């Protein structure tokens, strides 16, 4: 069986699948805005209230692609392949969105996506202020 190549174009496609699926299943319309990123924890809780999804890797791919694309639209950056996997490169930081989503699905709210997003955004904004000084 041939392995599918992963990269920015595929992640855009998977992000759109996540948007469409979320609308179909939950009646929630996501977009690449901050309010949608902040809804991800609640959607995960509604979708898998009793634990880990059966098809964990597929769910990680869809939600992680959406999170990455939203971060690119909101904060900036671009997809980057690293030794640890794909992430969003912003200045000297790489946000490992797929790892974060997987941890959230496995560990629950102790690995909140909303907290990760807000703290990463603040760290990056603070870093920008230091660069401008």
C-alpha positions in Angstrom: 0.0 0.0 0.0 1.3 3.4 -1.0 1.9 5.9 1.8 0.2 9.3 1.4 2.6 12.3 1.5 1.8 14.9 4.1 2.3 18.6 3.7 0.7 22.0 3.7 -1.7 21.3 0.9 -3.0 18.1 2.5 -3.3 19.9 5.8 -5.5 22.6 4.2 -7.7 19.8 2.8 -8.0 18.0 6.2 -8.8 21.3 7.9 -11.7 21.8 5.6 -12.9 18.2 6.2 -12.8 19.0 9.9 -14.9 22.2 9.4 -17.4 20.2 7.2 -17.7 17.3 9.7 -18.1 19.6 12.7 -21.0 21.3 10.9 -22.6 18.0 9.9 -22.2 16.3 13.3 -22.5 19.1 15.8 -24.2 21.9 13.9 -21.3 24.1 14.7 -19.8 26.3 12.0 -16.0 26.7 12.5 -13.8 29.1 10.6 -10.2 30.1 10.9 -10.8 32.6 13.7 -9.8 32.6 17.3 -13.3 31.9 18.6 -13.3 28.6 16.6 -9.9 27.6 18.1 -11.3 28.2 21.5 -14.3 25.9 20.8 -12.1 22.9 20.1 -11.9 21.6 23.7 -15.7 21.7 24.0 -16.1 19.9 20.7 -13.7 17.2 21.7 -15.6 16.8 25.0 -18.9 16.5 23.2 -17.5 14.1 20.6 -15.6 11.8 23.0 -17.0 12.3 26.5 -15.9 8.8 27.7 -12.4 8.7 26.4 -10.2 8.4 23.4 -11.5 8.2 19.8 -11.3 4.7 18.2 -9.5 6.2 15.1 -7.2 8.4 17.1 -4.7 9.2 14.4 -7.4 10.2 11.9 -9.0 12.5 14.5 -5.6 14.0 15.4 -4.9 14.7 11.7 -8.2 16.5 11.1 -8.2 18.6 14.3 -4.5 19.3 14.2 -4.7 20.4 10.5 -7.5 22.8 11.5 -5.6 24.1 14.5 -2.5 24.7 12.4 -4.4 26.4 9.6 -6.2 28.6 12.1 -3.0 29.6 13.8 -1.5 30.5 10.4 -4.5 32.7 9.6 -4.6 34.4 13.1 -1.0 34.7 14.2 1.0 33.9 11.0 3.7 31.4 10.3 3.9 28.4 8.0 4.0 24.6 8.1 7.4 23.1 8.8 8.5 19.5 8.9 10.8 18.8 11.9 12.4 15.7 13.3 9.4 15.5 15.7 6.8 15.9 13.0 4.9 18.8 11.3 4.3 22.0 13.2 3.7 25.7 12.6 6.9 27.8 12.4 6.6 31.3 13.7 9.8 33.2 14.1 12.1 31.1 16.3 9.3 28.9 17.6 7.5 25.8 16.2 4.1 25.0 17.5 3.6 21.2 17.4 -0.1 21.2 16.8 -0.6 17.5 16.1 1.2 16.5 19.3 -0.9 19.0 21.3 -4.2 17.6 19.8 -3.1 14.0 20.5 -2.2 14.9 24.2 -5.6 16.6 24.6 -7.4 13.6 23.3 -5.4 11.2 25.5 -5.2 13.3 28.7 -8.3 15.4 28.7 -8.4 19.1 29.8 -5.1 19.0 31.6 -3.8 19.4 28.0 -6.3 22.1 26.9 -6.0 23.3 23.4 -7.4 26.7 24.4 -4.8 27.2 27.1 -2.0 26.1 24.7 -3.3 28.5 22.0 -3.6 31.5 24.4 -0.3 30.9 26.1 1.5 30.4 22.8 0.0 33.5 21.3 1.0 35.5 24.4 4.5 34.1 24.3 4.9 35.0 20.6 3.4 38.5 21.2 5.8 39.1 24.1 8.7 37.9 21.9 7.6 40.4 19.2 7.7 43.2 21.7 11.3 42.3 22.7 12.4 42.2 19.1 10.8 45.7 18.4 12.6 47.3 21.4 
